[in-house]
């Protein structure tokens, strides 16, 4: 088999993969991609995935701090809307 037989559209499949990730995993994946691209990586990744630059930077920061939540927990406890109290 030739190398040309394996000509895939990597951007298409990386975007498909990205859209199937959870909110946190999207942020972390964007952070990895921005680190891989180096200088101006944050802007390129933000444009490619339609994210805000601050979100990409936050993903990069979370990876560098290595302070990640366990796999089964998507959000921190106490996050989200507070329950409405009925008087």
Secondary structure, DSSP 4 states (H G I P E B T S, - for coil): --GGGG---HHHHHHHHHHTS-HHHHHHHHHHHHHHH-TTHHHHHHHHHT--HHHHHHHHHHHHHT----TT--S-TT-SPPPPPP-
